[in-house]
Amino acid sequence: MLQTTYPYYLANEPVAANTDLEVTDKFSGEVATRVAMADAAAIDKAIGLAVDAMPAMRAYPPFKRQAVLEHCVKRFRERYDELALALCIEAGKPINDSKGEVTRLIDTFKVAAEESVRIDGEIVNLQISPRANGYHGYVKRVPIGPCSFISPFNFPLNLTAHKVAPAIAAGVPFVLKPASRTPVGALIMGEILAETDLPKGAFSILPAHRDGADLFTTDERFKLLSFTGSPAVGWELKRKAGKKKVILELGGNAAAIVDGDQGGKLDYVVDRLAFGAFYQSGQSCIGVQRILAHASVYDALREKLIAKTKSLVMGDPKNEKTFVGPMISESEAKRLAGWMEGAVQAGARIVAGGKVDGAMFEATLLESVKRDTDLYRKEAFGPVAILERFDDFEAALAQVNDSDFGLQAGVFTDSLAHAHRAWDALEVGGVVINDVPSFRVDNMPYGGVKDSGLGREGVRYAIEDMTELRLMVMRETW
């Protein structure tokens, strides 16, 4: 079970300032624990101490950064079951998905430990004309400065890890605001980081209300803001962020194309589509929201996918048989139910699921959804998928691109030409061939275009954002 209360972490130290934040069990609705909330004064102090920590962090050698990250890997493994249960309770994530996220937390820190000792530079050949004869250029990467991180509720361990682990590897101090609905995992992370010898001020982890956390965005002492969350919030933060670098990992309404050459692989495709659409109640920015199936396989795929969707177990996320747990809140379930009802009124048909009870939302499959409805155009962020047919592959690609979002897309095909054509044509950050867009490995470049964001995560790519190039030019003789 969870502790009764959790402190926040200010400049590496636990501070039990209050118990103002109630964290609920998302299945029962009962208060599961209480967490300390940071006010503006605490946030301001954390930023100042992060600035003060910058010289020590620059001097903190790569082998020590690696040791910190390896310590975290060791302690995460030791506290694996605790972390998984905390995630299951605070996020309502089915326990099997929760265990999978702890595994990804460990993977991300492992990759960061490896990358921490290979942040290399390069030699630049300056002798491109006689005037540069005898000059040599050298480039190295240096920490950018204090960083501000804001993480979301849906992957409160792994998406936090994608900010924290590269920061440690890069040698930058940071102040993190975890999602107020799911702060416990980040605070356990802070407890483990506090066991290390990171310089004072290297990290602060401060739950705070959104309306009281403007300093995370506006304070000019931060040199980078990394935000993961909704597009509406993310683009507004960018507008307010000033001169600092901004990395945005935002939403999507990801599509999967099922080409007409599936042969005997349709069962595999259906299993992956159901997983991609409905795992962790569809609350993933790369969850499968739109399924485009070729006319030659549409009817068979539809029949199998309806049966698979109806077979998914919904219930208590602590039960290992549960696949669909609660959405993060009843209000989010009501919001999505309203979109679904609007689509039905416009002519859509619910072919599986559709029932809503509080925060519990059945895995739901619809067809004949009009393309101008909220359910089609916006990010559902819940266990709802739309099934539609196509006849022409080029038209399907254009249909996927007819979206304000562009995070990832999936294409199931045996045609190498179609795979490469999709990679060329789809306006997304990543194209996944023969799997769902929900697929992610923690060392790959991950991010989107259009309203889906700016920049890329994935440890090495995040380290590049958290460091700056510094050139030295040396004249050989003078």
Beta strands, then each sheet from edge to edge (+ up, - down):
strand 1: 5-6
strand 2: 8-10
strand 3: 13-15
strand 4: 21-24
strand 5: 31-35
strand 6: 122-124
strand 7: 135-143
strand 8: 147-150
strand 9: 174-177
strand 10: 203-205
strand 11: 224-228
strand 12: 245-249
strand 13: 255-258
strand 14: 290-294
strand 15: 349-352
strand 16: 356-357
strand 17: 360-361
strand 18: 364-367
strand 19: 384-390
strand 20: 405-406
strand 21: 408-412
strand 22: 430-433
strand 23: 449-450
strand 24: 453-454
strand 25: 467-475
sheet 1: 1+ 5+ 4-
sheet 2: 2+ 3-
sheet 3: 6+ 7- 25+
sheet 4: 10+ 9+ 8+ 11+ 12+ 24-
sheet 5: 15+ 18- 19- 14- 13- 21- 22-
sheet 6: 16+ 17-
sheet 7: 20+ 23-
end
